[in-house]
Amino acid sequence: MPKYFPNTLGGMISPDVWKKLDGLPPGTHGIAVYDSEERKEDVLFSHLKLGGMYDGLVYVCSDETPREAETAMKKFGLDVEEREKEGTLAVKNHDEVYIVNGKVDTQRIIKGFSDLAYDYSFRGYGLRAAAEMSCFFDHRLVDELVTYERALHTKFSFPAFGLCGYNLVKMYNSGNLDVLWPIIRAHSVVIMTGPNGSFALKPEEIENRDVEKAMGVPKGSVPPN
């Protein structure tokens, strides 16, 4: 697997992952799997930063508050204040988007992203979305999570580039590695980054040993695909 490589976006993702992020086709429903906050930011913030002046951005938080996420984005080089003034950046907490009043309404969530995508399109922008998905595990709404991911299909029905972020360590600690493969198969591209390297592949190209190698976990820790 490739080693981490400094790039012009401000992070330490590998060249193959950077190329994959830069070449995502419209409608992409991708997944990023990582093992730390630092690597999460490298992938998800790079995805947003690649939007440049052409895409409106949305970020959904689970692991920190929107203010904390905005501070991290600024350190990464995203022009948060200017984009918010322009109305081309929205940083939301998970209870504003995914779990509202303790409930997951899949169709409402999808309609919200779809409406935002077409609003940006009307204004001449694309939409790049990134989201931390750990809130579903924290609230023990794993079945609802799988239903939601599958309902989006591997390609969005609206004009957007989306990257769903999953912390594999949190999935393991919460006893939810059994849903890793159903979740991965709901996406069109998988970006995985861990202490031993990173890669970007199609879901059908990945085996459990690839995940174990990238994440540096013992053999047999990840269930077979």
N, C-alpha and C positions, 0 to 999 in steps of 0.2 A: 504494500500500500504506500501511497506517497507520503512524504513527511510534510510537516507544516512549513509554510513558505510565506514570508512577508509580502503583502501586496499593497497596491496604491489606495485601497479602500480604508485602511486604518486597522485592519485585523490581521490574523495569522492563519487564515484558511489556505488550503492547498490550491495549486493552480487548476487542477481538474475540477474542484468544487467551484472555484471562482468562474471558470468557463461555463459550467453548467448553470449557475445562477444568472450569468450574463446572457445566456442563450435560451432562457425559458420561453416557450411559445405562449401566446395569449390563451387564457383558460386553464393554465397549469394549476393543479391542486397537488402541491408537493408537501413532503414531510421532512423535517430536520430532527435527527436524533443525536443527543449530546449527553455529556456527563457532568457538566459544570456550568456555572453562570457565565464564566469567561467565554467558553466555547459557544454557548447559546448566543451571546451578544455578537461574537464573530460572524456567525452564520445569519442570524435573523436581521441584524443591523446592516450587514453587507447587502443582504437582499433588498432592504429598504433604500439604502444609499445608491444602489444601481439604478433606481428610478430617476435620479437626476432631476432635471426640470420638467420631465415629460409625464411623470406619474404622481397622482395624489397618493398619500400614504395613510395606512391605519395600522395601529398596533394595539393588541389586546393583552393586558397584563394578568398574570396569575401569581407569579413569584415575588412581585414587588408592587408598590403603588405606582400609579401613573406618574407622579412627580419624581419618584426614584428612577423610573424608566427614562423619563425625559432627561434627567441629569446624566444618566449613562449614555444616552444618545448624543448629548452634547460633547462628552468626552471622546466619543467615537468619531465625531466630526460631522454629525448631522446638524443642519441649521434649524433647530427646533423652533426658536422664537419667530424667525422670519416665515417659516412654513405655516405656523399657526396663525400668523397675521394674514397670510394669503388664503387661509382656509384649505391648505393642501396637506395637513397632518392632523390626525385625530388619535390621541392616546387614551384608551378606555380601560376601565377595570372590568374584570370578568363578570361581575354582577350587573353590569350595564349591557352586556352582550349575550353571554352564554347562559348564566344561571341567574335569572331574574326572579326575585321573591322565592328563591329555593327551587325553581322549576326550570326545566329545559324544554323550550318550544322550538323544535328543529325548523319548522317552516318559517317561524318568525325570524329566527337567526339568519337563515338563508335569504329571506326577503330583505332583511336589513343590509346585508352585504351587496345584494343585487341592486337595490335602490341606490346605494352609495356609488357603486360602479357606474351606473348609468348617469348619475348626477355628475360625476367627474367627467364622464365621456361627453356630456353636453357642454361642459366647460373647456373641453379640448385636452383632457388628461386621461391617462390610463389609471388603473388602480393596482397598487402593490400592498398586499396585506400580510402581516405576520402576527402570529398569536401563540401565547404560551398555554398549553392545554392541561397543565397539572391541576387546575381547579376541579376538573371532573374526578380526578382520583382523590383529591382532598375532601370532596363532598360525597364520595362513594356513589358517583353517578356514571359508572363505567359502561353499563349497557346503553345508557342514553348517549354517551360519547360515541360508541361504535355505530349506533343508529344515525347519529348526526354526520359522522365522517362518510358513511356509505351513501347517505342521501345527497351529499355534494357530488358524488361520482368522481371518477378519476380526472375528469375535465369539467370545469365549471360551465354552467349554462349562461353565464354573464361575463362581460369583458374584464378579467382581472388575473393577476398573478398572486397566488396564495401559498404561504409556507406555514404549516402547523408545527409547532415546536414541542418536542417530548424529551424530558429528562429521564434517561434510562435508569439512572440510579434511584430516582424517586419511584419509578414504576416497579423496580425490584423490591425496594423497601416496603412498598405498600401491598406487595403480593399480587401485582397485576401484569407480570410478564406474559401471562397466557393470552392476553389480548394484543400483544405486540404485532403478530403477523396479520390478524384481521385488520388492524389499523393501518399497517404498512400497505396492505393490498388495496386499501381504499384510495390510495394516492397514485400519481403517475410517475413520480420521481422520488428517490430516497437519497437524502444527504445525511451522511453519518460522520461524526467527528468525535474523536476520543484521544486519549493519551498516546496511542500507538499509530495514529494516522487518521486519514479521512478519505472518503470516497463518495461518488455520486453515481447511482445505478438505478435501473428500473427494478420495481419490486420483485419481479420473477427471476432476476439475476442474483439475488442475495440469498445466502445461506446463513444458518445460525453461527457457523464458525467465523464468517466475515464480521458479524456483530461482536462476537467474543474477542476477536483479534483487535479490532479497532478500539474497543472499550477497555481492553486489558482485564477482562474478567475471566475466571477459571473456565476451562472446558466443561461443557455440560450445563452451564448456568442459564443459557438461553435455550428455550425449547425449540425443536426443529421446525422448519418452515413446512 
